[in-house]
């Protein structure tokens, strides 16, 4: 995925109220940007970090700028949680995600479960539908080890139950963990942060829900998923 226009560089002043960030641009001006990330962003919201922003021309937007990337531990990291669904769709269509090939139809945001929408629904004649739920990953506390989640996600645990229900109905269900940084080798789960999610994943996996993870390479010009890493399922 190539950014529609060049990103704008700046320095983080502070992130606050979850969805707001004050940033000093390289021209010396200070702006407030939208932070489309509800998580804790551990290690990714420190004052003084280098950041990159996109700017919208939509006059109806309250905040023209969106925080896209940050630099931490000499690594560029994607923090915009609105990006992964499009990135995974692109990676399916170009053949990068081998596990999700050979489906004729791809649809986004299809209703299912209890008042939920599946991120991607893959279908083809003669085979079970494939329900794909996508989660953004950007936490790395131990060298080379990605972790999810970085905060409690009751919604994420609910999705795992609904994915399990799809498997019980004869469908295929796949969790895709899209990692927006490129400095690790495997994905694990932070049970001390959200034990309920770790337990829900363990149960879902035992019931047949698949879990895969793909790493992105990132520059201020583009983001693309390009390589898989092993997923360490919690014991449960």
N, C-alpha and C positions, 0 to 999 in steps of 0.2 A: 504494500500500500504506500503510494507516494503521497506526501502531503500536497494539498491543492495549491498552496503558495508557500514560499520560504518561511520557516519559523523565525520568530523574533527572540533574540537572546536577552537574558537579564539575570538578576541576582535575587534570590528569595529573601524577603524581609521577614515575613511570618505567614503561616497558615492558621486560620481561625474559623470558628463556627463550621467546621468540617468542609464546607464548600466554597470558602473564600481564601484567597491568597494575595497578599500585598507584595509587589515585585518592583524592583528598580531596574528599568531598562538601561541598555548601554548608552543611550543618549542622555541619561541623567534624570529622566522623568520617572515618576512613580505611578503605577496603575494597580487596580484591583482586578484579579482574574478569577474566573470560575474554576473550581477544582472538582472535577467529576469523579471523585473518589471518596466513598464513605468510610473507608477503612482507617486503621491507625497510622498507616504509612510510616512504620518504624524505620528510623534512619534516613528517611527520604524527604523530610520536611524541616531540616535544620537551617536556621538563618545563615545566609552566606553561600548556600549551595547554588551552583550554576543551574539555570532552568531555561527551557525553551517554550514558547507560546505560539499558538495559532491565533489569528484574528479574523473574526467574522465581519462581513459587510452587511449583515442583516440589521436593518435599523430598529427592528422590534426587540432585539436582544437587550437585556438590561446591562449585561457585561459583554463587551466585544471580544475580550481575550479569554482563551482557554489554556490552562496549564497542560502541556503535553508530555514533556520529558524533564528529567532531573539528572544531575550527575552526582554520584556517590561512589566512594571506593574506586575512583578512576573508571567508572562504568556508567554509560548512558542507560537510563531506566525509564520505561514508559509507565506513567502513573494515571493516564486517562482510561478509566474503566469502561468508557463508552466505545473504545476501539476494538476489543477482542472479537466480538461477533463478526464484524466485517473482515478482520484478519483471518479468522478461521474459515469463513466462507471462501475467501480468496485462496487459502491454502488447500481447501478441498477441491476447488475448481481447477487449480493448476497441478494437482496430483501430489502435492507435498505430503499431505496426511494420508498415508497408504491405507490405514485402517478404515477410511471412510470413502473409498472409491466404489465405482460400479453401481451407482444409483442414478436413475434417470432424472429425478425431480428433487430440487432443493427449495424448501420454503422456510421463511423466517417468521418468528413470533406467532406460532400456531397455538391456539387454545388447547389445553389438555388438563388432566388432573382436576384439582380443586381450585378453581379460579386462578389458574396459572397459564403461562405461555411458554412453550418450549423454544429455546433459542434457534435451533435448526431442526427441521424434520426432513429426513431423506426417505424417498420412497421409490419403488420400482415394482413392476408387475412380477408376480411369482416369488417375492421374498418379503419377509416381515418389514414393517416400517422401522426406521432407525431414529430414535429420539436423542438429540445431541444437546447437552447442557454445557455451557461454557463458563469457566471461572478465570478471572484474572489473577496472576501470581506475580508478585514483585518483591517478596521478602526473602532476604538471605542474611541469617545471623551467624551461621557457621560456614567457614570457607567451603565453597563448591556445593553447598546444600540449600536448595530452594525449599521454602516452607509455605504452607497455606493452612488456615487463613491467618491474617494478621490482626483480626478482631472477631468477636463473636458474630456468627451469621445464622440466626434462626431461620431465615429465608433459605439459606443454602441447605440446611438439614431437611427442611420441608421438601425441597426439590428432590433430594435423595429418596425420600419415601415415595414420592410420586413417580420417580424413575423406576423404583422397585415394582410399583404397581403395573407399569407398562410391560416390564419383563414378565410378570405373572400373567398378563393378558396375551403373551406370545410375541411381543415385539422385542426389538433390540434397543438397548439404552446405553449411551456412551457419555461419560464425563470427559470433557476436554479441558485440561488445565493449560492455559496459554500464558507462557512465562515471558514477560516483557523486560528481560535482561539476559545477558549472555556471558555469565561468569560462574556457572554451576554445572554439575554432572547428574544430579538426581533430584527427585521431588519427594519430600516427606510431609507429614501433617503435624501441626502444632497442637497436640492434644492438651497441653497445659493452658493454651489460650482459649480453645473451644472444645472441651471434651465431648460435648454432645455431637458436634459435627464429625469428629473422628470416629465416634461410635456408630453414627448413622452411616458413614462411608463403609466401615467394616461390615456392617449388616447388609448394606446394599450390594457390596461386592460379592459377598457370600451368596446372595440371591441371584447374581448374574449380571449386575450392572458393571460395565467395563470402565476402566479409568486409564487415560493416556495423557501424556504431557508433551508439549512442543515448545521449544525455545525460539525466541525471536532475535534477529540481529537488528540493531537500531542505529540510525544516524539522524541528524536533524533534517534529512531529506526524505527518508522513508523508513518504514517498519515492515518486516516480513518474517513469518514463521519459516524455519528452515531445517530444524533437526529435532528428533525425539530424544527424550531422556527417560530412564526408568522411573516408575512410580512405586513408592514403598507404602503399601496399604497398611493401615493400622491393624493391630491384632484384634481389637474389639473385646 
